[in-house]
């Protein structure tokens, strides 16, 4: 059975306004300071588990009713994949750049979203999913 999700009004408005195409500007983003391939999975309790696609490590747990921006955005992206008959095999890529841009890419659909355009609180929910501490200490993410 396929689950259907409604997009939150602000997310839907942004997607419609921008034509549902790549939302990232085609500007120089600077160098990559952190990047991680992520998978998002619904939990039986209504929460969402975010895992590092390379290691399977849980990097974030979003409890039911919390982090609504992340949940609505990811549901919209997953819905776009379902519309194109694409499954969850290909992870999403979250990247922070030296110029302050935070970008979520969907390599499966070629969609790209500049998260800081939605404000620091919403972008901050995604920043916590990156290995920024490792980058600061010189470790490889």
JOUR-V456685 format. One record per backbone hydrogen bond with DSSP energy under -1.0 kcal/mol. CO is the residue of the C=O (numbers start at 0). NH is the residue of the N-H. Records with the same first field share a line. If there is no record, write none. Layout:
CO: NH ; NH
This chain:
7: 11
8: 12
9: 13
10: 14
11: 15
12: 16
13: 17
14: 19
15: 18
17: 20
24: 26
28: 98
30: 97
33: 95
35: 93
36: 52
37: 91
38: 50
40: 48
42: 45
46: 42
47: 61
48: 40
49: 58 ; 59
50: 38
51: 55
56: 51
59: 49
61: 47
62: 65
66: 70
67: 71
68: 72
69: 73
70: 74
71: 75
72: 76
73: 77
74: 78
75: 79
76: 80
77: 81
78: 82
79: 83
80: 85
81: 84
91: 37
92: 104
93: 35
94: 102
95: 32 ; 33
96: 99
100: 96
101: 114
102: 94
103: 112
104: 92
105: 109
110: 105
111: 22
112: 103
113: 116
114: 117
115: 118
118: 122
119: 123
120: 124
122: 125 ; 126
123: 127
125: 128
126: 129
129: 131
130: 134
131: 135
132: 136
133: 138
134: 137
